[in-house]
Amino acid sequence: MEGFSSPNVKLEQYVTDAISTVDFLYFIAVDNNDVVENIILDLGAGTGRLGLTSLLLGAKKVIAVEMDKLAIQVMKENAENLDLIPYIDIIQADISHMNEEQLHDLNESLRLPSCDTRIVCVMNPPFGVQNKKADRPFLLLAMKVSDVIYSIHLSNPKTRSYFQRFVSSHGWEIKSIHSQKMIIEGNFSFHKKKRKEILTDVYKIEKKID
């Protein structure tokens, strides 16, 4: 699948590399059985790599929320090349400032076809390197509309401690943390290397049961 044609550093637009994408979705689809016949919500979908791969793994439908027009154009081209256009709904919106119409469109797209279908959020949100706490709006929206969340974040003790407090304060809990390596492409002028390997954590988050 094609990546960003003109990545925006302020939006932390890094393509999730192919190996990380497969590892991430294998963990969700195979180890946790949370993709097949479910609705996948991809927040900050970028060029659609996570959502479209979910469809290839058996998801019923994908709702992709992305604010950048250029990224959406590439996402549509990727979907067309894979004959997946009928199975993906794309909503152009800034997740930090979604208006009532955009929220209505999202809720309409997320209507469940049956009681056995779950809404599974899979996302690789901004790590907050350029803008601190940039991942919070993504998590807050995911907790409003999802049954389970799988989210990629930098792996370090400070982030884990913050996540534990933040998630718990909103009535959710971390069910597991799965660490995996990710390749960051050196797309910006300040990058000293063409490729850099980083360690990330995949959080599985579910609502607390009283």
C-alpha positions as protocol buffer text, in pm:
chain_id: "A"
residue {
  index: 1
  type: MET
  ca { x: 0 y: 0 z: 0 }
}
residue {
  index: 2
  type: GLU
  ca { x: 116 y: 353 z: -75 }
}
residue {
  index: 3
  type: GLY
  ca { x: 220 y: 578 z: 213 }
}
residue {
  index: 4
  type: PHE
  ca { x: 205 y: 955 z: 268 }
}
residue {
  index: 5
  type: SER
  ca { x: 293 y: 1160 z: -40 }
}
residue {
  index: 6
  type: SER
  ca { x: 367 y: 1472 z: 168 }
}
residue {
  index: 7
  type: PRO
  ca { x: 389 y: 1376 z: 537 }
}
residue {
  index: 8
  type: ASN
  ca { x: 302 y: 1648 z: 790 }
}
residue {
  index: 9
  type: VAL
  ca { x: 542 y: 1659 z: 1085 }
}
residue {
  index: 10
  type: LYS
  ca { x: 295 y: 1850 z: 1305 }
}
residue {
  index: 11
  type: LEU
  ca { x: 47 y: 1564 z: 1263 }
}
residue {
  index: 12
  type: GLU
  ca { x: 326 y: 1310 z: 1327 }
}
residue {
  index: 13
  type: GLN
  ca { x: 246 y: 1137 z: 998 }
}
residue {
  index: 14
  type: TYR
  ca { x: 462 y: 828 z: 996 }
}
residue {
  index: 15
  type: VAL
  ca { x: 357 y: 525 z: 794 }
}
residue {
  index: 16
  type: THR
  ca { x: 320 y: 213 z: 1008 }
}
residue {
  index: 17
  type: ASP
  ca { x: 576 y: -13 z: 841 }
}
residue {
  index: 18
  type: ALA
  ca { x: 455 y: -335 z: 679 }
}
residue {
  index: 19
  type: ILE
  ca { x: 607 y: -574 z: 933 }
}
residue {
  index: 20
  type: SER
  ca { x: 472 y: -377 z: 1231 }
}
residue {
  index: 21
  type: THR
  ca { x: 129 y: -365 z: 1066 }
}
residue {
  index: 22
  type: VAL
  ca { x: 123 y: -742 z: 1026 }
}
residue {
  index: 23
  type: ASP
  ca { x: 253 y: -801 z: 1381 }
}
residue {
  index: 24
  type: PHE
  ca { x: -1 y: -559 z: 1527 }
}
residue {
  index: 25
  type: LEU
  ca { x: -299 y: -704 z: 1344 }
}
residue {
  index: 26
  type: TYR
  ca { x: -188 y: -1066 z: 1394 }
}
residue {
  index: 27
  type: PHE
  ca { x: -194 y: -995 z: 1768 }
}
residue {
  index: 28
  type: ILE
  ca { x: -548 y: -854 z: 1739 }
}
residue {
  index: 29
  type: ALA
  ca { x: -694 y: -1094 z: 1482 }
}
residue {
  index: 30
  type: VAL
  ca { x: -531 y: -1424 z: 1576 }
}
residue {
  index: 31
  type: ASP
  ca { x: -414 y: -1398 z: 1937 }
}
residue {
  index: 32
  type: ASN
  ca { x: -728 y: -1213 z: 2051 }
}
residue {
  index: 33
  type: ASN
  ca { x: -983 y: -1307 z: 1780 }
}
residue {
  index: 34
  type: ASP
  ca { x: -1104 y: -946 z: 1755 }
}
residue {
  index: 35
  type: VAL
  ca { x: -1108 y: -878 z: 1379 }
}
residue {
  index: 36
  type: VAL
  ca { x: -1313 y: -1138 z: 1191 }
}
residue {
  index: 37
  type: GLU
  ca { x: -1675 y: -1026 z: 1137 }
}
residue {
  index: 38
  type: ASN
  ca { x: -1627 y: -718 z: 1356 }
}
residue {
  index: 39
  type: ILE
  ca { x: -1644 y: -347 z: 1271 }
}
residue {
  index: 40
  type: ILE
  ca { x: -1299 y: -189 z: 1281 }
}
residue {
  index: 41
  type: LEU
  ca { x: -1265 y: 177 z: 1379 }
}
residue {
  index: 42
  type: ASP
  ca { x: -934 y: 328 z: 1266 }
}
residue {
  index: 43
  type: LEU
  ca { x: -878 y: 669 z: 1425 }
}
residue {
  index: 44
  type: GLY
  ca { x: -616 y: 884 z: 1255 }
}
residue {
  index: 45
  type: ALA
  ca { x: -625 y: 635 z: 971 }
}
residue {
  index: 46
  type: GLY
  ca { x: -361 y: 803 z: 755 }
}
residue {
  index: 47
  type: THR
  ca { x: -333 y: 618 z: 425 }
}
residue {
  index: 48
  type: GLY
  ca { x: -545 y: 328 z: 551 }
}
residue {
  index: 49
  type: ARG
  ca { x: -284 y: 62 z: 615 }
}
residue {
  index: 50
  type: LEU
  ca { x: -432 y: -65 z: 944 }
}
residue {
  index: 51
  type: GLY
  ca { x: -796 y: -52 z: 838 }
}
residue {
  index: 52
  type: LEU
  ca { x: -747 y: -206 z: 494 }
}
residue {
  index: 53
  type: THR
  ca { x: -530 y: -485 z: 633 }
}
residue {
  index: 54
  type: SER
  ca { x: -806 y: -556 z: 886 }
}
residue {
  index: 55
  type: LEU
  ca { x: -1045 y: -608 z: 594 }
}
residue {
  index: 56
  type: LEU
  ca { x: -801 y: -850 z: 434 }
}
residue {
  index: 57
  type: LEU
  ca { x: -801 y: -1041 z: 764 }
}
residue {
  index: 58
  type: GLY
  ca { x: -1181 y: -1074 z: 770 }
}
residue {
  index: 59
  type: ALA
  ca { x: -1329 y: -760 z: 924 }
}
residue {
  index: 60
  type: LYS
  ca { x: -1689 y: -692 z: 827 }
}
residue {
  index: 61
  type: LYS
  ca { x: -1639 y: -319 z: 774 }
}
residue {
  index: 62
  type: VAL
  ca { x: -1392 y: -37 z: 849 }
}
residue {
  index: 63
  type: ILE
  ca { x: -1468 y: 318 z: 955 }
}
residue {
  index: 64
  type: ALA
  ca { x: -1161 y: 535 z: 897 }
}
residue {
  index: 65
  type: VAL
  ca { x: -1140 y: 882 z: 1054 }
}
residue {
  index: 66
  type: GLU
  ca { x: -871 y: 1107 z: 909 }
}
residue {
  index: 67
  type: MET
  ca { x: -835 y: 1486 z: 881 }
}
residue {
  index: 68
  type: ASP
  ca { x: -574 y: 1519 z: 605 }
}
residue {
  index: 69
  type: LYS
  ca { x: -714 y: 1541 z: 250 }
}
residue {
  index: 70
  type: LEU
  ca { x: -396 y: 1415 z: 84 }
}
residue {
  index: 71
  type: ALA
  ca { x: -384 y: 1110 z: 313 }
}
residue {
  index: 72
  type: ILE
  ca { x: -750 y: 1036 z: 239 }
}
residue {
  index: 73
  type: GLN
  ca { x: -682 y: 1051 z: -134 }
}
residue {
  index: 74
  type: VAL
  ca { x: -405 y: 791 z: -97 }
}
residue {
  index: 75
  type: MET
  ca { x: -629 y: 581 z: 129 }
}
residue {
  index: 76
  type: LYS
  ca { x: -899 y: 574 z: -137 }
}
residue {
  index: 77
  type: GLU
  ca { x: -645 y: 473 z: -402 }
}
residue {
  index: 78
  type: ASN
  ca { x: -517 y: 193 z: -178 }
}
residue {
  index: 79
  type: ALA
  ca { x: -874 y: 73 z: -119 }
}
residue {
  index: 80
  type: GLU
  ca { x: -951 y: 81 z: -491 }
}
residue {
  index: 81
  type: ASN
  ca { x: -638 y: -117 z: -574 }
}
residue {
  index: 82
  type: LEU
  ca { x: -746 y: -386 z: -326 }
}
residue {
  index: 83
  type: ASP
  ca { x: -1114 y: -382 z: -437 }
}
residue {
  index: 84
  type: LEU
  ca { x: -1216 y: -280 z: -84 }
}
residue {
  index: 85
  type: ILE
  ca { x: -1401 y: 47 z: -149 }
}
residue {
  index: 86
  type: PRO
  ca { x: -1747 y: -103 z: -64 }
}
residue {
  index: 87
  type: TYR
  ca { x: -1624 y: -205 z: 282 }
}
residue {
  index: 88
  type: ILE
  ca { x: -1472 y: 120 z: 409 }
}
residue {
  index: 89
  type: ASP
  ca { x: -1641 y: 440 z: 527 }
}
residue {
  index: 90
  type: ILE
  ca { x: -1409 y: 742 z: 538 }
}
residue {
  index: 91
  type: ILE
  ca { x: -1492 y: 1039 z: 760 }
}
residue {
  index: 92
  type: GLN
  ca { x: -1281 y: 1351 z: 719 }
}
residue {
  index: 93
  type: ALA
  ca { x: -1254 y: 1509 z: 1062 }
}
residue {
  index: 94
  type: ASP
  ca { x: -1012 y: 1650 z: 1316 }
}
residue {
  index: 95
  type: ILE
  ca { x: -1055 y: 1409 z: 1607 }
}
residue {
  index: 96
  type: SER
  ca { x: -967 y: 1687 z: 1852 }
}
residue {
  index: 97
  type: HIS
  ca { x: -1251 y: 1908 z: 1724 }
}
residue {
  index: 98
  type: MET
  ca { x: -1528 y: 1689 z: 1579 }
}
residue {
  index: 99
  type: ASN
  ca { x: -1855 y: 1874 z: 1520 }
}
residue {
  index: 100
  type: GLU
  ca { x: -2206 y: 1736 z: 1570 }
}
residue {
  index: 101
  type: GLU
  ca { x: -2249 y: 1640 z: 1204 }
}
residue {
  index: 102
  type: GLN
  ca { x: -1922 y: 1445 z: 1202 }
}
residue {
  index: 103
  type: LEU
  ca { x: -2010 y: 1268 z: 1528 }
}
residue {
  index: 104
  type: HIS
  ca { x: -2352 y: 1183 z: 1384 }
}
residue {
  index: 105
  type: ASP
  ca { x: -2190 y: 1037 z: 1071 }
}
residue {
  index: 106
  type: LEU
  ca { x: -1955 y: 833 z: 1289 }
}
residue {
  index: 107
  type: ASN
  ca { x: -2235 y: 694 z: 1504 }
}
residue {
  index: 108
  type: GLU
  ca { x: -2441 y: 608 z: 1195 }
}
residue {
  index: 109
  type: SER
  ca { x: -2147 y: 421 z: 1043 }
}
residue {
  index: 110
  type: LEU
  ca { x: -2094 y: 232 z: 1368 }
}
residue {
  index: 111
  type: ARG
  ca { x: -2446 y: 90 z: 1385 }
}
residue {
  index: 112
  type: LEU
  ca { x: -2411 y: -280 z: 1458 }
}
residue {
  index: 113
  type: PRO
  ca { x: -2567 y: -524 z: 1211 }
}
residue {
  index: 114
  type: SER
  ca { x: -2606 y: -791 z: 1483 }
}
residue {
  index: 115
  type: CYS
  ca { x: -2558 y: -844 z: 1855 }
}
residue {
  index: 116
  type: ASP
  ca { x: -2254 y: -1062 z: 1783 }
}
residue {
  index: 117
  type: THR
  ca { x: -2065 y: -781 z: 1609 }
}
residue {
  index: 118
  type: ARG
  ca { x: -1821 y: -574 z: 1812 }
}
residue {
  index: 119
  type: ILE
  ca { x: -1668 y: -233 z: 1748 }
}
residue {
  index: 120
  type: VAL
  ca { x: -1292 y: -274 z: 1768 }
}
residue {
  index: 121
  type: CYS
  ca { x: -1074 y: 36 z: 1761 }
}
residue {
  index: 122
  type: VAL
  ca { x: -727 y: -16 z: 1613 }
}
residue {
  index: 123
  type: MET
  ca { x: -504 y: 288 z: 1600 }
}
residue {
  index: 124
  type: ASN
  ca { x: -153 y: 426 z: 1587 }
}
residue {
  index: 125
  type: PRO
  ca { x: -218 y: 777 z: 1723 }
}
residue {
  index: 126
  type: PRO
  ca { x: 39 y: 1058 z: 1753 }
}
residue {
  index: 127
  type: PHE
  ca { x: 295 y: 977 z: 2021 }
}
residue {
  index: 128
  type: GLY
  ca { x: 292 y: 1337 z: 2145 }
}
residue {
  index: 129
  type: VAL
  ca { x: 647 y: 1410 z: 2033 }
}
residue {
  index: 130
  type: GLN
  ca { x: 545 y: 1729 z: 1848 }
}
residue {
  index: 131
  type: ASN
  ca { x: 240 y: 1812 z: 2061 }
}
residue {
  index: 132
  type: LYS
  ca { x: 217 y: 1680 z: 2414 }
}
residue {
  index: 133
  type: LYS
  ca { x: -91 y: 1473 z: 2498 }
}
residue {
  index: 134
  type: ALA
  ca { x: -186 y: 1456 z: 2128 }
}
residue {
  index: 135
  type: ASP
  ca { x: -307 y: 1101 z: 2182 }
}
residue {
  index: 136
  type: ARG
  ca { x: -570 y: 1196 z: 2442 }
}
residue {
  index: 137
  type: PRO
  ca { x: -851 y: 1298 z: 2200 }
}
residue {
  index: 138
  type: PHE
  ca { x: -803 y: 968 z: 2016 }
}
residue {
  index: 139
  type: LEU
  ca { x: -834 y: 767 z: 2335 }
}
residue {
  index: 140
  type: LEU
  ca { x: -1132 y: 967 z: 2461 }
}
residue {
  index: 141
  type: LEU
  ca { x: -1325 y: 919 z: 2136 }
}
residue {
  index: 142
  type: ALA
  ca { x: -1235 y: 550 z: 2122 }
}
residue {
  index: 143
  type: MET
  ca { x: -1365 y: 501 z: 2477 }
}
residue {
  index: 144
  type: LYS
  ca { x: -1695 y: 664 z: 2383 }
}
residue {
  index: 145
  type: VAL
  ca { x: -1778 y: 439 z: 2089 }
}
residue {
  index: 146
  type: SER
  ca { x: -1572 y: 117 z: 2107 }
}
residue {
  index: 147
  type: ASP
  ca { x: -1609 y: -219 z: 2277 }
}
residue {
  index: 148
  type: VAL
  ca { x: -1234 y: -278 z: 2285 }
}
residue {
  index: 149
  type: ILE
  ca { x: -932 y: -66 z: 2194 }
}
residue {
  index: 150
  type: TYR
  ca { x: -591 y: -165 z: 2058 }
}
residue {
  index: 151
  type: SER
  ca { x: -355 y: 131 z: 2051 }
}
residue {
  index: 152
  type: ILE
  ca { x: 19 y: 171 z: 1975 }
}
residue {
  index: 153
  type: HIS
  ca { x: 234 y: 399 z: 2193 }
}
residue {
  index: 154
  type: LEU
  ca { x: 599 y: 448 z: 2279 }
}
residue {
  index: 155
  type: SER
  ca { x: 732 y: 190 z: 2521 }
}
residue {
  index: 156
  type: ASN
  ca { x: 863 y: 344 z: 2841 }
}
residue {
  index: 157
  type: PRO
  ca { x: 775 y: 330 z: 3213 }
}
residue {
  index: 158
  type: LYS
  ca { x: 649 y: 691 z: 3220 }
}
residue {
  index: 159
  type: THR
  ca { x: 400 y: 627 z: 2938 }
}
residue {
  index: 160
  type: ARG
  ca { x: 279 y: 305 z: 3101 }
}
residue {
  index: 161
  type: SER
  ca { x: 222 y: 480 z: 3433 }
}
residue {
  index: 162
  type: TYR
  ca { x: 34 y: 765 z: 3264 }
}
residue {
  index: 163
  type: PHE
  ca { x: -180 y: 522 z: 3068 }
}
residue {
  index: 164
  type: GLN
  ca { x: -274 y: 326 z: 3376 }
}
residue {
  index: 165
  type: ARG
  ca { x: -402 y: 641 z: 3549 }
}
residue {
  index: 166
  type: PHE
  ca { x: -568 y: 794 z: 3243 }
}
residue {
  index: 167
  type: VAL
  ca { x: -754 y: 480 z: 3133 }
}
residue {
  index: 168
  type: SER
  ca { x: -865 y: 391 z: 3486 }
}
residue {
  index: 169
  type: SER
  ca { x: -998 y: 743 z: 3549 }
}
residue {
  index: 170
  type: HIS
  ca { x: -1239 y: 697 z: 3258 }
}
residue {
  index: 171
  type: GLY
  ca { x: -1377 y: 362 z: 3370 }
}
residue {
  index: 172
  type: TRP
  ca { x: -1160 y: 143 z: 3146 }
}
residue {
  index: 173
  type: GLU
  ca { x: -871 y: -92 z: 3222 }
}
residue {
  index: 174
  type: ILE
  ca { x: -560 y: -220 z: 3049 }
}
residue {
  index: 175
  type: LYS
  ca { x: -608 y: -591 z: 2981 }
}
residue {
  index: 176
  type: SER
  ca { x: -266 y: -654 z: 2831 }
}
residue {
  index: 177
  type: ILE
  ca { x: 47 y: -483 z: 2699 }
}
residue {
  index: 178
  type: HIS
  ca { x: 221 y: -637 z: 2398 }
}
residue {
  index: 179
  type: SER
  ca { x: 561 y: -492 z: 2305 }
}
residue {
  index: 180
  type: GLN
  ca { x: 681 y: -487 z: 1944 }
}
residue {
  index: 181
  type: LYS
  ca { x: 944 y: -312 z: 1735 }
}
residue {
  index: 182
  type: MET
  ca { x: 853 y: -52 z: 1474 }
}
residue {
  index: 183
  type: ILE
  ca { x: 1052 y: 103 z: 1190 }
}
residue {
  index: 184
  type: ILE
  ca { x: 1032 y: 481 z: 1150 }
}
residue {
  index: 185
  type: GLU
  ca { x: 1125 y: 612 z: 806 }
}
residue {
  index: 186
  type: GLY
  ca { x: 1342 y: 926 z: 802 }
}
residue {
  index: 187
  type: ASN
  ca { x: 1100 y: 1144 z: 604 }
}
residue {
  index: 188
  type: PHE
  ca { x: 1178 y: 1478 z: 768 }
}
residue {
  index: 189
  type: SER
  ca { x: 1480 y: 1709 z: 751 }
}
residue {
  index: 190
  type: PHE
  ca { x: 1568 y: 1668 z: 1120 }
}
residue {
  index: 191
  type: HIS
  ca { x: 1601 y: 1290 z: 1086 }
}
residue {
  index: 192
  type: LYS
  ca { x: 1966 y: 1179 z: 1088 }
}
residue {
  index: 193
  type: LYS
  ca { x: 1896 y: 824 z: 969 }
}
residue {
  index: 194
  type: LYS
  ca { x: 1689 y: 687 z: 681 }
}
residue {
  index: 195
  type: ARG
  ca { x: 1536 y: 426 z: 912 }
}
residue {
  index: 196
  type: LYS
  ca { x: 1516 y: 402 z: 1288 }
}
residue {
  index: 197
  type: GLU
  ca { x: 1393 y: 111 z: 1498 }
}
residue {
  index: 198
  type: ILE
  ca { x: 1190 y: 196 z: 1808 }
}
residue {
  index: 199
  type: LEU
  ca { x: 1015 y: -13 z: 2072 }
}
residue {
  index: 200
  type: THR
  ca { x: 641 y: 35 z: 2107 }
}
residue {
  index: 201
  type: ASP
  ca { x: 367 y: -105 z: 2330 }
}
residue {
  index: 202
  type: VAL
  ca { x: 32 y: -226 z: 2202 }
}
residue {
  index: 203
  type: TYR
  ca { x: -232 y: -169 z: 2468 }
}
residue {
  index: 204
  type: LYS
  ca { x: -549 y: -375 z: 2480 }
}
residue {
  index: 205
  type: ILE
  ca { x: -805 y: -170 z: 2670 }
}
residue {
  index: 206
  type: GLU
  ca { x: -1156 y: -269 z: 2774 }
}
residue {
  index: 207
  type: LYS
  ca { x: -1431 y: -114 z: 2983 }
}
residue {
  index: 208
  type: LYS
  ca { x: -1430 y: -211 z: 3350 }
}
residue {
  index: 209
  type: ILE
  ca { x: -1697 y: -459 z: 3454 }
}
residue {
  index: 210
  type: ASP
  ca { x: -1871 y: -366 z: 3778 }
}
